[in-house]
Amino acid sequence: MVSGQTIGIAGAGSIGCFVGGMLAAGGRRIALLARPRVIAEIDAGGLRPTSFEGFDQTITRDQFALSENPSVFEDAGVVLVTVKSADTAAMADVIARHAPSDAVIVSLQNGVGNTAVLRQRLPGRRVLGGMVPFNVIALGAGRFHRATSGDIVIEQDEARTAEKLSVPGLKMRPTGNIDGVQWGKLLLNLNNALNALADLPLRRQLSSRPWRRLFADQVAEGLAAIRAEGIKPVSPTPIPPAWMPSLLRLPDPIFEALLGRTMKIDPEARSSMWEDLQRGRRTEIDYLQGVITEIAERRGLQVPLSRRIVELIRQAERDAKGSPGLTPEQIRAG
């Protein structure tokens, strides 16, 4: 049973620390593999998962394992992979060397290709796809704040892994169509780059019709590419993917009423890509808009906005000055 096993967190960044903290708060045995900076932060005052819904608990250091040494996975029954997509293959090799051969591996990452990479690098092991719909902000001093709503979705299996991983405040739901769910999340994640370029809180950005129109045009390009591949995306929200462009273009009062019924967003929430730019880290643009441009190249589609956004994010990465704070008009100007 998962409840009695150690749950390893492979890559304890914002999502990994929040998920690990909530699991520890729910009484689960947790082992986090983290970088020295994160370890020092948590060692100083504990691990503090918080949520826009009001949850706030500090997990003391004696309640979980934390190390930069992957030997922390040696008795893991489940390993949750939360690294950036570019680091998936390397983390799979670490898991292969240090986690038991019967440990269940679950990808809780952005993008649509990570589960396949894990399966390729971990032959013979049980690997499940997953999708995290919510945003987590690293606020410093060991605090990791959930800023948007939604339940984690995990590929259904006979062992009922999703249900067994669920704890109060962190529900995990099974699905028989994880591929569709991941492609649906990719469409939503196309806004990550827009938010990173805008240097605005998510709620403020989504309250602005020019930004929503830009997002709508991004989703339209994404839908065209995904459909050309014969894929049917499943939305992580109650709004069907095909409706998204039209709904995003609605007048502000109507959209605000709709958003309030489908998603809760902390006033200070921002995208993980914005945080990457602020911290001078490599972004996941190649695994979001980059996927759309790659499909378009193969299928002969025109996706000028996706290509423009990839260029702007890469320029911001090279400049290493954080978010450039662009307007929708500046983004379209290319």
KAMO-V854463 format. One record per pair of residues at least 24 apart in sequence whose ideal C-beta (glycine too) atoms are under 6 Angstrom apart, sorted by the first residue. I is the first residue (numbers start at 1). GAP is how many residues later the second one is. Records with the same first field share a line. If there is no record, write none. Layout:
# KAMO-V854463
I=GAP + GAP
This chain:
# KAMO-V854463
2=76 + 162 + 163
5=72
6=25 + 69 + 70
7=71
8=65 + 68 + 71
9=71
10=69 + 71 + 81
11=71 + 72
12=26
14=122 + 124 + 130
15=67 + 117 + 121
16=66
17=127
18=31 + 118 + 126 + 128
21=26 + 28 + 38
22=27 + 147 + 148
23=144
24=35 + 39 + 40
25=32
26=141 + 142
30=34
31=34 + 41
32=34
33=37 + 39
36=32
39=27
41=101
42=100
45=96 + 97
46=96
47=95
48=94 + 95
49=95
50=93 + 95
51=95
52=95 + 214
55=114
70=24 + 28
71=27
73=25 + 26
76=27
77=26
78=26
79=24 + 26
80=26 + 28
81=26
82=26
84=200
85=24 + 26 + 29 + 199 + 202
88=26 + 29
89=28 + 32
92=26 + 29 + 30
96=26
104=57
106=24 + 48
108=24
110=79 + 174
111=176
112=70 + 71 + 74
128=26 + 27
129=26 + 49
130=24
131=50 + 51 + 54
133=103
135=134
147=119 + 122
148=117 + 121
149=114 + 115
150=86
153=28
177=57
180=52 + 53 + 54
181=53
183=43 + 48 + 50
184=49 + 50 + 51 + 52 + 57
185=51
187=32 + 35 + 46 + 54
189=99
190=28 + 32
191=24
192=79 + 81
193=80 + 92 + 96 + 116 + 120
195=76 + 79
196=75 + 77 + 78 + 81 + 127
197=115 + 129
199=124 + 126
201=67 + 69
202=63 + 67 + 68
203=62 + 64
209=43
210=118
211=117
212=36
213=36
214=114
215=33
216=29 + 32 + 33
217=88
218=87
219=25 + 26
220=25
221=82 + 84 + 85
222=70
224=77
225=67 + 70 + 71 + 76
228=71
229=66
237=25 + 26
238=24
274=49
277=39 + 45 + 46
278=44
280=40
283=30
285=25 + 28
308=26
